[in-house]
């Protein structure tokens, strides 16, 4: 966790940030990362270390700056321009989105083209189906 998002817990278990604000300004953020499949384990560990262990993972294909791969099969040449990746979605309310981005970026980094991208979006609302809780409490 970075210095700006440190918090203290009061006697009644209320968490207060030492900078006087709330994580994500009291709202919900969706952090979406598209990274190399082999970095998924590192990303999950990094998220658990900052207490943002709730996530959704999908297998995806896409292209960006990573060069296409060429191959041949039965004497015919082909190119692969859509690379297999994983998409990690992590909705956070009580963990600063900046901490999630930092953890994912460090975990996914190899220094080679194709390491991935991370996006942060505001979430208007969330509803927990089982309890009916809404907003940050649903996260």
N, C-alpha and C positions, 0 to 999 in steps of 0.2 A: 504494500500500500504506500502511496506517496505521502509526503509530509502534509500536504494540504487536506488530505481526507482522513486524518487520524481522528479517532473518536474516544470518548470516555463514557463509562456507564455509571449512572447515578444509583442511589440506594433503591429506588423503585424500578430498576432495570430499564430506565429510559436512556437511550443512546443519544449523546450530544456530540456534535462535531466540534473540534477545538477551534475551527475557523468561524463558528457561529451559524453555519448553514446546514442544510440537509443534503445527503447524497443526491445527485442529479436534480437539484433544486426541488426536491419533494416529488418529482415525477418518475415515470418509468421510461427506460431506454431499452431499445433492442439493439444488441451488438451482433452483427452478422459477419462471420469470417469465412472466406473461401481459401482453403489451404491444401497443401500436399497431404495425401492420404496417410503417408508414413509418419506425419507429425501429429496425428490425432491423439495418440497416447500422451505426448508431451503437453499438448494443449489442455487435455482433460486434467492432468496433474497440476498445471499452472492455474487453472480456474479453481480447482479444489483448494489450493494454497491461499487464495484470496477470498474464500468463502462464497464463490459464485459457481457452485458445482451443478446447478440445474441448467440443463442444456438440451437442445435437440440437434441431432446429427443426421444429415442426408448425404447420400452419394450423388454427386453431380458431375457434369462434364462441361468444359468451357475452354475458351482461349483468351489469351491476353498477350503479354510480352514473351511468353515461353515459345521458343521456336518449334515448328512442326517437325514431326519425326517421319522419316522415310523408311520404307521397308519393301520387301518383295515376298510374294506368296505364289507358288506355282508359276514362277516365271513372270509374273505381272507386278509392276511397281505400284505402290500405293503410298499415300501420305496420311498421317494422323494429325489433324489440326485441332481436334477437341481432346483435351487432356482430362483424365479422371482426377477429380478432387473431392474433398469433403466440405460440406457447408455446415458450419456450427452456428446455431442461433442461441443467444443467451439474453433473456430478458432480466433486467436488474432494476431494483428500486432502492435497496439498502446498501448496495456496493456501487461506488462511483464508476461510471462507464469508462472513464479515463484509465482506471486501474485494470479493467477487463481488457481494454485495447492494448495496454502495455504488456500484460501477461500473455495475451495471444500472439502479439507481434514477436516477443522474445522467444516463445515456444516454437513458432513456425519458421523462424529465420534460418536460412541456409546460406544466404548470400548469392544464390543463383537465380536467374530468371524463372518465374513460375512459383515463387514463394507464396503468393496470394495477395488478397486484398481484405481490408476490414472496413465495414460500414457501421455507422451509428445513426439510429433514427429515434425520434420521439414516438412514444406509444400513447395514444389517446386514452385508452382504458384497457383493463384486463379483468376477466371474470373467472374465478375458480369455480368450475362446474359443480364439484361435490358440495362446497359450503355456501356458494353464492356470494362470497366476498368479492369486492370490487376494488379497483385501483391498486395502489402499492401493496395493500394487505393481501391481495390475491397472488402476488409474486412471492 
